[in-house]
Amino acid sequence: MLPNPDSIHKVSSSSEHKRIRQFLIKQNLLLSEIVSNNTHTILDLQSILQKYHQEGKFITDNINLSPLIIDSVSEESHPYKAKLKSTQTIPKIICKSKYFRVTIELKTKPGVDILRSDRIDLSVSLYSAESVPQKILYTMQGKSIFRGDSTAIMAYDLVESRHLAHFKLQISEVSSHYVGGRVNLVFEAKQSLASRGIFIKPLVIKNLRIRAKEIKRQE
């Protein structure tokens, strides 16, 4: 049984607080695993959407699906004419107490014209690494999962001669608290160019591990 919320406030010892916190974390992981196992309905929906596409009836509403579901679809099977791409390699292990920077560029398919005046709103989200990814908004203490820039504007850089956006981020929770011990970082673009038939594929950084302390490199 879950502890009575009123009884938690009456606990005085730090060891008891720690025990209750660990219990609640385990319960959260258990519930997440239950959700992850109930994937049949979503898989059926994906199958229906795939069938619509194969019959030439696939519509642009698929832009509103989870970016992690979209990312699993092949490059030829969606209407994207552009995509977000990181200009540098993002480490697979990140320290939660440190900021890291990500610069994103816009890559287009041949024949797709992006104007220098085009400005694109970007946002970043964190998802669990489950078969049915769950969006992570808060830490275990109820604080925002991100510090720093959770949004940015992509604009044409005259020096680099390309559209760029810059993020400075800190992820405020260790990934071991989530199913599989890993998380997925997703950068998405507001589809402001959709009126010109240009849809932008999200950038998905999979299987990140967030640790409490930075690992010292051995020389």
Secondary structure by P-SEA (a helix, b strand, c coil): ccccaaaaaacccaaaaaaaaaaaaaaaaaaaaaaaaccaaaaaaaaaaaaaaaacccccccccccaaaaaacccccccccbbbbbcbbbbccccccbbbbbbbbbbbcccbbbbccbbbbbbbbbbccccbbbbbccccccccccccccbbbbbbbccccccbbbbbbbbccccccccccbbbbbbbcccccccccbbbbbbbbcbbbbbcbbbbbcc
